[in-house]
Amino acid sequence: MKREGYTITDEANWYWFGHKKWSDRAGNKITRIIPHHMAGNLTKKQFDAIMTGERQMSPTVAVYSDGKVSAYVPEEKRPWTTGGWDADKCSLTLEIANDEVGGNWHISDKAYKKAVKICAEWCKRYGITPCYKPNRKGTIQMHKEWANTACPGTYLSNKITSGQFEKDILAVMYPGYTLYKVQCGAFKTKKNAVDLREQLKAKGFSAILKSEDGWHRVQVGAYKVKTNAEAMQKKIKDAGFKAVIVTQKVNESI
């Protein structure tokens, strides 16, 4: 969607660029997405008030609890969201309202689903494969990895670190696809999984830990093309580790 010569998500209900709270990306390409939470259940009127105030902050978009969306920074421009040039120079950012203030900082289903749809649109437009990895290694990152903050809150953080957020984005991007995960081990004891992950990393593999349902799984890649997964499986076995391919059917978009 082009408005005023700029790119804006198709999900936007409103847009306003008059505040001019952004800067040029200086040639840096868009390579990642950083979701934030508002730490409150703000309305459009309340968020507009922040944008007209003296506070020097701006997200690419704001998503409200009713699922409506305001665009505040053109995608071509760098938003002022995550706390510095390095954090935002390659980023698209979302501020998502919380329908629970405090506690787990819950986000409504409507807001979450709309955020996922926007991220799926961005991933397709900019060739991003959604993937969270700790310590700013993935294409999905968190504010608290860049600054001393609890943002994006417990609820959204759990969605991200468990892999659910990227799974939901992929389901919108490619409904009905099969994901081939290269898994090197599954443990009830987290330390055993961490030890294996570190051994794999020492051999040059980008190993990550996925914890859910009481299991800690060590994974090296997830692919939509089976032959790519098989190639990685062979590399891991040649390095002296065990590896299996676990398939995951994603049947429906959220």
N, C-alpha and C positions, 0 to 999 in steps of 0.2 A: 504494500500500500504506500503510495507516494502522496505526501501532503507538504505543501510549501517546498517541494523539491527534495524532501527528506523521506527516508524509509521508516515506517511505523508498523507495528504488528497489526495484522488483520483483526485481532481480538479487541482492539482499542475502541472504547465507547466515546472517549473524549481525548483531546490532546491540547496542550498549551506549552508553547516554547518562549513566551514573552519574558520569562524570568532570566533567560540567558545564563543559567547556572550549568555550564558545561565548558569543555575545552576541546581543542583539536586532538585527534589521536596521533598526530605527527607520523603518519605512515604505518603505525602498528595495526596489524590485522586482528579482527575479532576471532578469538580462539577459545573463549571460556564464558561460563555463565556463573554468576554469584547471586543466589537467592538470599534475601534478608527478610527479617520480620519487623513489623512496625513497633513491636512491644506495646501494642494497644490496638483497639478496634476502631481505627480512624475511618472517617467518611471522606468522600471526595472534598467536601467543603473544608474539613479540618486539614487535609493534606495540602489543599490549595493555599491555605493560610500559612503553612510552613514554607511553601515555595515562594510566597510573596514576602516573607519575613527576612530577617538578617542572617539567618542560619545558612551557611554555605554548603548545602547538600542537595543532591538530586539523584533520583533513580532513573533508569531507562523507562520503567513503567511502575505504576502502583496498582496492586490488585486488592480490591475490597472484599469484605466478607460475603456480599451478595453476588460475587463473581464479575462485577463490573470492573472496567480497567481504564485508567488514565495514562496516557503517554506524556512524559515530561522531558525526555531527552531524545533527539533523533538518534537512530542507531549508528549513523555515521560519526557521531560525536562521543567523547569520553564523558560518562556520568561522574558525578562526585558523590560516591556512595560508600566505598569500602575503606577510605582513609588514606589515599595517597595515589600518586602517579603510577607507581609500579602495579598496584592492585587493580586499577581500573583502566589502564591504557589499552588492554586487550579484552575488556569485559563488557558484557551486557548484564544489567542488574535489575532485580525485582524487589520492591518493598511489598510484603504481603501482610495483610491485616490479620490480627489474632482475634478469634471470637472467645478466647479465654485469656484474661489478663492475670499473669502469674501462673503458678503451677507448671504445667507442661507447655504453656504458651501455645495452646491448640490453634489450629487453622481450620476454618470451615471446609467442608467437602467442596462447596462451590468455588471457593478461593483456590484450594489446592488443585482441583481439576483444571481451572482456568490457567493457573501458573504452568502446569504441565503442558497444556496446549500451546502456550506462548513459547515455552522452551523448545518444544518439538518443531515449531515453525522456525525459530531461530537456528536450530541445529541443521535443518534442511537448507535454509538460505545461506548459511556460512560454512557448510561442510564440516560441522562439528559432530563427532561421535560422542554421545553423552556417557561420561564415566567419572565416578568419584574415586580418587586415590588420596590418601592422607598427605598432609604437608605440602599442599598446593601442587600436587603432581598431576591431578586429573583435569578434565575439561569442565567439571563441576567442582566448585570450591566453596568455602564458607568464610564469612566475615571474621569469625573467631580465629581463623588460621592466619589472618593478616593483622589483627589488632586485639587488644585486651578487652574482650567483650564476650557475652554469652550468645550473641546473635549467630544463627537464626533461631535460637530457642530449642528446647528439648525435642518437641514434637517434630519439627522440620529437620533438625539435626539427625534424629533417628531414621527418618525417611531417607536421608542422603547417605549416611554411613552404612546402612543395611543394604544399599543397592536398590531399594524400592523406587526411589525417585528416578534413577536412570532407566529402570525397567519400565516404569509408567510412561516415560518420554518415548522410549523405543516402541512401546505398544501403540502410541499415537502415530509415530512416524511410519511404522511398518506393521500394521495390524495383520495377524495371522502368520507372523514369521517364526522360525525356529532359531534358537540361540544355542550355539555349541560352546560349552564352557570346558576349559582344560583345567582339571582339578588334580592336585597332587597329594591330597590327603584330607581326611575329615576326622576331627578329634573332639572328644568331650572335654579334655583338659586344654585350656587355652594356651598354656605355656608350650605344649608340644607343637601346636600349630604355629606359634610365634617362632619357635626354634627352626622349624622347617622353612618358614617364610624367609628367615634371615639367611639360611643356607642357600636357598635359591637365589636370593638377591646377591649374595657373594659370588655366585656364578654368572651374574649378569642378567638374570631374569627379572622382569617387573612383576614380582609376586605380591598379591594382596590377600588380606584376611577378610572373610565374609562370615559374620557370626549371626546365626538365627536358629530358632527352635532348639536351643541347647547344644548346637554343634558349631565348631569353628573350622571352617573350610579354607584351605589354601588354594588360591586360584591364580593361574597365569594365562590371562587372556580369555575373552569371550567373543565369538565370531558368528556372523550370519552365514558365512561360507564354510562348509564342513572341511574342505581340503585345507583351508588355512589353519583350522584347529588341529587337523591331523599333522600338519607340518610342525606346529609348535609342540605337539605331543612327542614327535620323534626327537626334536631337539632336546627336550627335557630328559627323555629316556637315554639319549646318547651321553648326556651329562651325568648319568648314574642315578637318576631319580625315577620314581614311579609316577605315572600320569594316566588318567582316564578322561574320556570325553563324556560329559554329562549334558544331555539335551534338555532344553526347556522350551516348551510350547507357549507362545504368547498368542492366545486366540482372539482376544477382543481388545479394542481400544477402551480406555477408561471413560 
